[in-house]
Amino acid sequence: IIQLYAPLNWFGTYYRMIQQAFVDMENMFDLLKEEQEVKDDPDALELNVPKGMIEFSNVSFHYTPAQPILQNVSFVVPPGQTYALVGPSGAGKSTIIRLLFRFYDVQSGNIKFDGQDITKVTQKSLRRAIGVVPQDTVLFNNTIQYNVRYGRVTAEDEEVEAAATAADIHERIMGFPDKYETMVGERGLKLSGGEKQRVAIARTVLKAPEIVLLDEATSALDTQTERNIQTSLAKVCERRTTLIVAHRLSTIIHADQILVLKDGEVVERGTHEELLELDGMYRDMWGQQQSRGDDTETEDEDVPSK
Ligand code: ATP
């Protein structure tokens, strides 16, 4: 029993890791077919997103019945626009990103891309259309080139370098001992949080998806790194529909619309200016971040994380 149990347990743990951290999403799902909680409909079609509209309609969701997470959440992101999700820790922001990627199915309501319900299309086509820049990017124990190319495995070397340049990490890579052939990951060169995020951005540049979902890292990066990342992200998000989970409000003041989530409900929505005017929760959060100085200098340096 123990022998049978151990690997199953391992798969379960791994599956949850994928759902939470977007680890190696496309391939890993093939390997773990048995473990998938979300199944393709037998008549599933290919998702086609020429415009890139996101519709989230009356969505209610819980991981376990005892703890409702989202309650009747609705929003529409028009093609090409950038929307931001903000709110206290545990409000359900990252959950919305996971649902858009269909790591879980909703209990009521529905999610559509360009009018197609995500439960009626293949997961493969869904994940091809969406690019995710996760909070914490997992690197493979392989070369930095392999890690960047992962965004589109058929990309030429020149395209890999162009993507790294767009993500502002090319120069850094050229400073590594073996340049693009340098081994990274657990057993190679350790990259800092900011560098890993730039690898994720480079992957997304290569993938060139219609829709970009971005889960901003919670940990503070130094001001310059933050600025560089902002610049490269702006390039990735240009003309693409983008949804950003933001922890630092300074990063999303130019968003077309900001949704404030609290206890699984959207309690305020509007532009940065409109929400300041409203004098509600967003304004309080903004005031707190300003007085803490979150938006000016941070003490954390861009040092390698584990
Ligand atoms: P943060 O700003 O801290 O990242 P968030 O708004 O993104 O928070 P979520 O990660 O969406 O919050 O989590 C919402 C709630 O769901 C939390 O209470 C969390 O503990 C719970 N939760 C998250 N993942 C799971 C899971 N796999 N199983 C059960 N509960 C979960």
Residues whose N, C-alpha, C, O or C-beta is under 5 A from the ligand:
A	BS01	ATP	Y63 I69 G87 P88 S89 G90 A91 G92 K93 S94 T95
